[in-house]
Amino acid sequence: MLHIKKKDKVVVLSGKDKGKQGEVIEVDVKKGRVLVAKVNMVKRHAKATQMEPAEIKEKEAYLSLSKVMLVCPKTGRPTRVKFEKLSDGTKVRVSLASGETVG
């Protein structure tokens, strides 16, 4: 089970976007990367076609999973996560900072 999942709110720990927060768009488990909305923006040049003119598009680039940390829903600060089993047998993620269940 992963510590970070799609639609989680995360904060960037290092790099050019250090301190920025955003929602996870996609998680690449095999490569250990994560795509966060409005973070790590890069420019890509698009060639002109018959339908569209040439332009420079801005889009998100992947970040390493080690560069992001989950944001605690109660405190709003970065937190580590532990896994606990509930009485009905389901696994949940629990914030170590506040003890709240996450997503």
Secondary structure as UniProt FT lines:
FT   TURN            6..7
FT   STRAND          9..12
FT   TURN            16..19
FT   STRAND          21..28
FT   TURN            29..32
FT   STRAND          33..36
FT   TURN            37..38
FT   STRAND          41..46
FT   STRAND          55..60
FT   STRAND          63..64
FT   HELIX           65..67
FT   STRAND          68..71
FT   TURN            73..75
FT   STRAND          81..85
FT   TURN            87..88
FT   STRAND          91..95
FT   TURN            96..98
FT   STRAND          101..102
//
